[in-house]
Amino acid sequence: MQQTPQSERLHIAFFGRCNSGKSSLINALTGQNIAVVSNVSGTTTDPVSKPIELPALGACVLIDTPGYDDTSILGEQRIAQTTKVVDKTDIAVLLFTEQWGDDERRWIAEFRAREIPVIAVLSQCDRLSGVVTLMQAIEQDTKLKPIAVSATQGEGLPALREALAAAGMREERTILQGLVNEGDTVLLVMPQDASAPKGRLIQPQVQTIRELLDRRCTVVSCTTEGMPAALASLAQPPHLIITDSQVFDAVYKLKPDASRLTSFSVLFARYKGDINTFVAGAKMLSQLTENSRVLIAEACTHVPQNEDIGRVKLPAMLRRKFGSGLHIDIVSGHEFPQDLTGYDLVIHCGACMFNSRHVLNRIARARIQDVPITNYGITIAALTGILDRIEY
């Protein structure tokens, strides 16, 4: 379980004022000294993540955040980092102290607007007097029933674990849901160009192979050049072909009529995001001109390479189609504009490095601002004229 990618873990973030006990609570929950604890205000300067296994929840990542009332010289930047954590938060644990009010109300409103489950915790209850009265006041004002917790004494930790387990119940989503059955033969076409890491496969390929094996499928792998030989070695056409999106056109031309086709990027678009929104967003491609503005968003951060799909190949395809003057901005990692209204289209990667909540929050931001958003694989399929002939 410790090998579970962070993007596949339930993200539980702890929010509260400076010195409200967030770091101590995380340490108590995990039984480890993960977060630095100090009486000095602003000890946690950046979000700190810790992968952990929790009973009834399985693979999680706990996120410690800077206090949202930080008034130090770097306080504004620290609060901005805390705000970014909300984008990927599956469950918010909000710590209350006897000093609570408008700040907590604003954060609760933000969590509710994003449909993020919130667990209220009355922190450091062993140091407080009038705990029952304080809890009643919090519940009456926020409509949240707080859990009184003492990280040092262990009080309330079982109740908090139960609340986390209840909030973490969610419908299981899988990469290949509805696309394969036990015994199917699946051909994976994985070009090994300069951008492919030496000695290993990239995460979408690894996760897809693992799920295919778990589903008792027969997996055959090849490069684009090796695809004819791979097909010839099979007694029957593969039930499904999964390819790297950048070779959609070449693979489609070699595909047997009986085989269905999709790509790793498309699979992860529907696994992590909203595939219907991505397909609808691709319709904007027919309206782009040389004067349009496009944002390309990559979830991962890496040094650009000559054959990079998001920074090199996809922009080249778009400019060949719509003109060399097409304006394209590229962002990576957690950088994503709050204001998208200057763009005619957002094209997002498969987001294998993000959890689903993070991707859905970006989609929601685009939808609220009425900016079409689509995905790498969907875009390439549309540009090559095969979007209506692939599986999504």
N, C-alpha and C positions, 0 to 999 in steps of 0.2 A: 504493500500500500504506500510505502514511502516513495516509491518510484512514480506514483500518480502525478502527471503533469499539473502544474499549478492552475492552468486554464481549465482543468477538469474538476477542480476542487470547489466546494461550497465556500464562498468568501464571506466571512463574518468580521465586521469592522466595529471597533469600539470608539465611540465619540463622547466627548465631555469637555469640561473646562480644565484648565491647567491644574494639576495636582488633585484631580477628582478621583484618582486611583485606577485609571485605565491600565497602566502598565502592571501594577500589582495584581489586578484582577486577572489579566492574561497569564501572568506567572502562576497564579493560584490554580487556574483552570487546567493548565498544562502540566503543573508540577515541575516546571523548569524555570530557570532564570533567563527568560528570553528577552524581556524588555528591561532597560535600565530604570531603576527606581530611585528617586531622590526627592527630598523636600524642596529642592530648588525649582521654582516655577519655570516651565518651558524646557524641562529636561529632554522630553521627546521632541526633536527638532524636525524629523521627517517621518513619514509613515514607515513602519517596520512590519514585515510580514513573516509569519512562521507557519510552515506546513505542519499539520498535526492530524492525528486520527482521534475522533471523538465518538464515544459509544452512541449508537443509533443514528449517527450522521455519517460515519466513515471519513473519507478524505476531505479535510477542510483546510483553509488557510485563515489564520487569525491575524487581523491587521490593527496595529496600535497607531493612533493618529495624534498629531500635536493638538494641544488644547485650542478650542475655537474662540477663546477669549484672550489669546496671547497679545499683549500690548508692547512687547519688546521691539527693538529696532528691526528685527526680521519677522515680526509677528504677522504682517500682511502676507508675506510669502509663505509662511508656514500654514496659515489658514487656507491659502489657495491650494496647497498640497492636500490638506484635509478634504477640501471640497472635491478635488479630483477623485479621491477614494470612493466617493458616493457613486460614481459611474459604474464601478464594478462590485458594489456591495449587494450581496444576496440577503443578508440579515444585518440589521443595525442594532447594536447594543448601546443604548444611550444612558450615560451615567448622570445621576442627579446627586447634588449635595444640598445642604440646607440653604445654599445661595443659588437659587434657580429662578427662572423667569422667562423673559422675552427671547433670549438666545435659544433656550430649549424648545420653546414654542415654534420658533422659525425652523429649527432642524426637523422637528416632528412634521411640520407642514411640508417640508421638502421631501422627506421620506414617503409620506403618504401620497404626494403628487406623483411620485415615481413607483408607487405600489410596492415599496420595500417594507417587509415586516419589521416592526420595531419592538424591541424588548426594553422596557424601562427598568433601571437598576438604581436603587437608593444605595449609594456606595458608602463604604467606611461606616456602616451602621453602628459598629461597636464604639465609635467616638461621639455619636449623636445622642441627644436627649429628645424625648418626644417623638420617637420614631413612628409610632402608630399614627399620630396626628399629622406628621409630615407626609406619610404615605397616603393618607386619606385626601390631603390637599392636592397632592400630585395627581391622584386618580381622578378627582373631581374636575380638575382643570384640564387635563390632557386626554382623559378617557383611556388611559393606559394604567393597568394595575401593576405597580412597581414591585420588584423583588428586593427585599432588604438583604444586602450582601456585605460580609466582612472578609476581605481577602486574607487578612492575617489570622482570623479565627476559624475560617472555613464555613462560617454561617451563610446559608443561602446558596451555596455552590450547587448542591444537588437540584434545587428548584430551578436554578439558572440553566443547568444542563438539560433538564426536562423541557424547559421553555424553548431552548435552542433546537432540540430534537423535533418539537411540534412545529416550529416555524420553518424547519428545514425540509419538511415533507413536500416532495414535488414529483411531478410526473417524469418518469425516466425517458430521456430522449437518446436515440442512438444514431450513429452516422449513416447506417445503411437501412434504416427502418423502412419496410415496405418494398425494398428493392431486390433482396435476395432471399432464397430459401435454402434450407439444409441440402447439401449435395450439389448445389450450383457450382459451375466452373466460372471463375472471374479472372479476367486478364487485366493486369496492371501495366500500363505503358508509362515508363518513368525515364525521360531523357536525362542523361548525365552530362550536362553542359558545365561551363566554368562556374556557374552559381551553385552547383550541387556540392554539398560538403563532402570532403574526402573521408572515406572509412565509415560512413553512416548514412542512414536515410533521414529525410526531414520528418518532422513530427506528424503531419497529416498522413504520410505514407505508412508510418509505423502504426499509428492508431487504426487506420483502415485495415491493414493486414491483420492486426490483432483481432479486430471484431470479426473479420471474415473467418478466421480460424475458430473463434468462439462459436460461430454459427455453423461450423462444420462444412465450410465451403472448400473447394479446391482452388488454390491460388497459384496463378502462373504470372511471372514477372518478366518484363523485357524492356529494352530501350525502343525508341521509335524505329531505328534502323533494324532492330531484331524482330519487329512485329510480324513481318511475313513468315519468318521461320517459326515463330511461336505459334501462329495460327495453323501452319502446316503440320505441326507436331500434335495437334489436337484431333481426336476422332470426330468431334462435333464442334460447331462454333460455340464460343463462350456465351453464357447467358448474359453477362454484363462485361463491358470494357470500361475501365476507369483510367483516365489519362491526365497528364499534366495539361492544364488549359492552353498553354502556349503552343501545343502541337495538335490542338483540336482539329484543324483543317486536314492535316496529314493523316491523322488517325481515322477521321471520318471517311476519307477516301479508301482506306484499306479495310474498313469495318465490314464484316459479313452482314448481309441483310437481316439475318436472324438475331444478331447481337444488339443489345441496347447499349447506349453510350452516355457517359457522364464524365465529370472531372472531379479531382480532389477539391478544387476551389468551390465548385457548385455544391458538392456534398457538405462541406463545412459551412457554406452560406445557409443552407437549410437547417443544419444541425445547431449552429450558434445563433442564427438570426431569424429573419422573416423572409422566406424565399419568395412569397407572393409580392412583397414590396420590392424586392430586388428585380424581379421579372418586370413588374410594372415600370420601375425606374429606367429599365433598359430601353423603353419606348422613346425616351428623350434623345437617344442616339440619332434617331431619324431627323431631329430638329436642330442638331448642332451645326454651327457654321465656323468659319475661321475666326470669327469675332467672339466666340463663346468662351466661357471660363469653366474649367473642370478641376475638381480637387481629387487627387488620388491619395487614399489613406492606407498606410501599411500598419499592421498591428505590431510587427517586430521591428527592431532596430539593428541594423548591420551596416557594414561598410559597403557602399555601392560598388557593383561589379559590372563588367562589360556586357554580360548577358542577363542582368537583373530584370525580372519581369515587370515589377511596378515602376521602376525608375527609368528603364531603358526601352524594353520591348513594347509595353503597352502604350507609353507616350508616342513611340514611333508609329504604331498602328493607327492611333487616333489622328496623328498629323498627316499621315498618308491619306486617310479617309476624308478629313475635314479641312486640311490646309495647314501649312507650316506655321501660320500665325496663331493657331489655337493656343490659348493661354492655359497652361497646366501648372498647378501648385501641387507639391508633394509633401505630406507630413508623415511622420512615423512614430511608433511607440504610443505614448499617452497624449501626445500633442494632437489636438483636434479643435478647430475653431469653435468658439461659442456661437459666433455669427456666421451662418452659411449662406446668407441671402445674396452674397456677391457671386455665387456660383450657379451655373445652369445645371450641373450634374455632379454628384459625388460618386466616386467609384472606390469601393472598399475591398480589401483583400479577403481571403477566406477566414482570417482572424483566428487561426489555430492557437495563437498565443494569448487570446483573450477568453474570459469566461463569457457565457451567453448573456448575462446581465449587461456586461460592458457593451457588447455589440447592439443589443436591443435598445440601450440608452442612446447610442449614436443614431440609430434608425429613428427613434422617437424625436430626437432633436431636429433631424432633417424633415420629418413629417410635419412637425409643429411650424417650421419655417417655410413649408411648402416648397422644399427643394428635393427633386428626385434623387434617389440613392440606389445604386446597384452594386454589383460584385464583379471582381476580375473575370471569373469564369463565365458568368452570364454575359458580360460585355464582349468577351472574345467570341463566344458562340454567336452572339448577335451580329458582330462585325463580319464573321465568316458565313453568315446566312444559314446557320444550322440550329438556331435556338429552339425552333419548333420541332426539332428532331432529336433532341437529347432528353435525358431523364433528369427531372428536378422535382 
